[in-house]
Amino acid sequence: MDTYPIDAPDGWLGRQPETPTFLRVTPAPLTVGIVGLADLLGFSPKTVETLRSRDPGRLPPAYLPPGAKAPRWIVADVIEWLRLHPEQRREKPSRKRRPGRPSKVEQAAAARAAQEVGNG
């Protein structure tokens, strides 16, 4: 069945021009496997496998279709999961005292502070 533009002039019975091959877009797959998820998240496939077994909370939820051996992820769910996990900037931790003997500079500063307290 032919489709015609709404504003076609009277008597126009031509077909709509086909989209050139270079402009055709192939739709993305609806689901991806471990390799596809690794590509979406910027991980290696081995990292995805490791995270899935050790810390599944760090990955989007997976689905295991009946009869399938490998998990699948729905691309829309992965994108939504990424939107819910924006980058969290951490403040630099305050400099904590290192264990062990103080450095010569720290010892000299402590000695000067003790003298000032004793003289002051």
N, C-alpha and C positions, 0 to 999 in steps of 0.2 A: 504494500500500500504506500502510495506516495504521500509525502508530507509537504505542505505548502506554507510559506510564511503568511502571517495574518494580514500584512499590508501588501499582498501581491496584487498587481494591477489586473483588471478584468482580462480574461483570455490567457493569462499566464499559466501554462500547464507544464512548465519545465521542472526538472528535478533540482533540488538544492545541490549546490556544488559539494563534492566530497572534500573532506578535510585532507590537506596534504599529508603525506606519510610522516614527514618530519615534525608535524604538529600533533600527531596522535599521542596520547598519553596512555601508557599501560597502567591500569589501576594497581595499587600496592596490594600484596596478599593480605587477606583478612587475618590470617594467623601466621606465626613464625615459630620456628623451632629454636633450639639452643644457639645455633650459629646466627640466626636472624636476630634473636634477643641480644646476643653479644654485640652485633653490629649496631643495634639501636642504642645500647647503653654505653658503648665504647669500651667494652671488656673483651678479654679473650674468651673463647668458648670454654676453656678449662676453668677459668675463673667463675663463669656462670655455673658450671657443674659443681665446683667446690662450694660456692655460696648456697646453691640449692640444697646440698646435703648438710652443710654445717650451720648455716644461718639463713633459712628461707625468708625471714622477715626483711632482708635487705634486697629482695627481688620482688617484682610484681607477682600477683597470684597466677599460678599455672593451671592449665586444664589438661586432663588426660582423657581424650575421647575413648569411647569403648573400643577395645581391640587394639589400641595404639600402644606402642612400647615406649615412646618418648613423649615428654610433655610438650604442650603447645601453649603459646601466649597469643591473646587477641591484641592486635596492634593498637586498637583504640584504647584498650585497658592499659597498655604499657604507656601510651602517651599521657593518659589521664593520671597514672601513677607518677610519672615524671613531673607533671604539673603540681602534684600534691607534695613533692619533695624538692623544693627549691634549695639552692646552695645556702648553707648556713655558715656565715663567717664567725669564726671564733676569735675572741680577743686573745691576745698573747698572754700566756699565764705569767703571773708575777714571778719574779726571779726568786726561786727558793734557795735556801742555803744548802750547799752541797754537803754530803756527809764526809767526815774525815777531818784532817787537820786543816786549819785556816791557812791561806796563802800568806806569803811574807808581807804583801801589801795590806791584807786584812789584819795581820798581827800588828803591823806598824800603826795602822789607823786606830786599832783598839788601844794600843799603848798611849798614843797621843790623847785619845779621848779620856783615858783614865788619869793622865797627868793634868788635863784641864779641869777635871772634876775635883781632883785633889788640891789643885792650886786655886781653884775658883771658889 
